[in-house]
Amino acid sequence: RMQDLVGDLLELSRLENALPGHGISHEGIAIQSLISEVWQGVKPLADDKHIECELTTTAQILPVFVDGDRRRLHRALLNLFDNALRYSPEGGKITVDLSTSADWLRVGIRDEGPGLSEQDLEHMFERFYRGDASRFRHQRGGSGLGLAIVQQIVLTHGGWVLGENDPSGGARFEIRLPRKIEIRPQDRDACVRAD
């Protein structure tokens, strides 16, 4: 656990010292495939609590690509899914909504938990901040670095992240990333094979 903590701190430091678009790899990433890959990684934890994932999309053209660092975007989505699982009730559902505009991609992840307190809304992206433990629906504790890492990964990609209480209940986190407009034929072929 100490190794993980030190690794997280080093990664956070690297990200904080990088200008947007620098210090990361760049490749065309099919976001739907990446979301599916990350969910499969946390599915055993979700199955333990009988939690399902539902993807909704208003994207007109599939697949949707972004330009970025696959490993780090995987980490950002993993942290958001892990956070949603911590607060989700037994038998609940995590909803992922994907939408696009001409220049931006939006990925929202909503849980059916108790939502965010005023203190959470004010401090959730700060290092070592942890929400009220009495609101956790899972026994696993976190380091308090997960959302800070998500924020820095997204900022390094030229985007931003927000957290809010969803009007229908629970908490919702949304990351917004610049779209990859020009798709190389080999990228499209790779996505088709991955799907």
N, C-alpha and C positions, 0 to 999 in steps of 0.2 A: 504493500500500500504506500510505503514511503517512496519507493522507486517511481510509482505512478504519479505521486504528488510532485516529485522533483521533475519528472518528465513534463508534466503539465505546466509547471512554472517556466521551464526552459522554452517550451513551445510558445507560451504566452509572451514571453520576453522577445522571442524572435519576431513574432507577429506584430507586436507593438512598435518595433524598431524598423518595420518595413513600410515603405510608401505604397499606396494602392497600386496594384499591378506588378510590384517588384517583390523578389524573394519567394515567389511561388512559381510552380510550373504552369504551362498553358496548353490546354488541349480542348477539343470539342467534346463536351460531356452531355449525353442524353439524360436529361434530368429524371424522366420517368423510370428509366432503368436503374439509376442511382438510388432513387427513393425505394424501389422494390428490393434492391440489394441490401440496403440498410435495414429495412423492415425484417427481412429474412434473418438478419443477424440478431435482432432482439426478439424474434418471435417465440423462442423458448420461454423467455421471461413473461411475454404477453400470454402465452398458453397457460402458464401457471396460474394466472389470474383470470383466465377466460376473457381476455380482452381482444377485440377484433380491430382491424384497421380498414377504413373506407377511404378510397381515393375518389375525389370529384375533380373534374377539370372543365374549364371553359376555353381551353386552348384550342384554336381553330386548326392548327397544323401540327400533326404529330409525326415524328417526335420533336420535342422542344430541346434545343441545345443551348448551353451556356459555355463561355470560354473561361477555363479556370483550372485549379489544382484539384484533381479528383480526390486525392487522399485527404486533403483538408476539408473539402466540401462534404465528403463522407463523414468526417469527424463532426462537423457542425450538425448535420442531420441526425447522427447517432446521439449526440448530446441532447438534442431537442426531443427525440423519441424517448430516450431514457428519462428525461425530466417528466414527460407526459405520463409514462408508465408509473413513476413514483407517486403521482397524485391521482391516478385513475382508480375508480372503485372496482371491486370485483365484478366481472361480467359487463364492464363498460365498453366504450368504443372510443378509438382515437380517429379523428377525421383529418385527412390531409386534403387541402384544396390547392389546386394548381391553376394559375391564371397568367395570362400574358398580355402585354401591350406591344406597341411597335418596338420599344427599346428595353422593356423590363420584363423580368420573370418574377412571379410572386409564388412562394410556397408557404402555406399556412398549416400549422399543426395544432389541433385543438383537442384537449382532453375533456372529460366530464367530471373533473374533480371539484374541489371547493373554490377554485378561483384564486386570484391574487389579492393579497391584502394591500393596504395603502403603503405599508413599509416595503413590501415586495416590489410594488410599482416604482418606488423611489430608488431602491438599491439593488435590484436583481442582477444588473450587469457588472456590479463591483466584485473585485477579487475577494474570495473567501466568504461572500455573503451566502447564507443558507436560510431558506424560508423556515417558518415556524415548524418545528419537528412534529408538533401535534397534528399538523395537517397532512403529514406523509401517510400514504396508504400502503407503503412498502417498508420493509425492515432495513433495506440497504441505505447506508448513509453516503453522502457525497462530500467532495472536498470543498465545494463552494467556488470552484473554478470553471465549471461546465459552461455557464451562460457567458462568462467573461471571454472564454475561448471562442464560443460561437460568434460573439460580437466582433472580435478581432479578425476572425477568418472572413467574415462577411465584409468588414471594412477594407481588408486587404484586397478583396475582389471588386472594390469600387461600389459596394452596395451598402445596405443598412438593415438592421433588425429591430423589431419592436415587439413588445409583449403587452397584452391587454386582457381584460375580462371580456369574454364573449357574451353578447346579449342573451344567448340561449343557455348560458351557464358554462362553467369551466374556464380554463385559461387558454388563450390562443397566442402562439408566437408566429410571427411572419418574417421570413427573410426575403429581401428583394435584391435581385442581381441583374446586372446588365445582360441583355440577350446576346447570343452569338448569332449574327445575322447571316453571314456567309458560311454555308455548309459545304465542306469538301465532299466529293462522292464517296471517298473511303470512310469518312465519318458516318455518313448515312448508312452505308453497307454494314459498318460495325454495329450500329444501333439495331439494325434489323436482325443481325445474328444474335445480339444479346437478348432481344425480346423473344 
